[in-house]
């Protein structure tokens, strides 16, 4: 009788340990998406058959300012005359607009800044637009399916083979563009870049 109770207690212990291990592993996978991923120090993609590499500028970031915020009288009275609608460069962690304006119902979009060389070159922002070239003409239905699959928004069709999609700004647009290359119908996918002087 004792050995039977001891065996059932051992089975209970083993199943309890197994359950705890499974719970620990599953909680790691569930919490992983909640941990913010640090942007990479360099990004690489191919545009027009030319491989491009950009290097992260850890001193700067870009903040998207709505045109209505940039033109507000409060913003101009604070002396922020250089702040314009669109992407603006700023020091890391230093908002461009006052805290009162930051409390508006418009969420702040901030992304990393890259350079053409390590520590030098023009400042470049990836605004979250992906240009995709297909191997053949595509129907609206196939473009919609692709957008749904990758959770991106169709923006514009330039030709039956070239379209643009909206996604998250920054390195995430590079990751999605690279994922799109695995599709058999895609011949090229790359993020649009905005250089400092023409940031919009």
Buried (B, 14 or more C-beta within 10 A) or exposed (E): EEEEEEEEEEEEEEEEEEEEEEEEEEEEEEEEEEEEEEBBEEBEBBBEEEEBEBBBBEEBBBBBBBEEBBEBEEBEEBEBEEBBBBBBBBEEEEEBBBEEBEEEEEEBBBBBBBBBEEEEBEBBBBBBBBBBBBEEEBEEEBBEEBBEEBEBEBBEEEEEBBBBBBBBBBBBBBBBBBEBBEBEBBEBBBBBBBEBEEBE
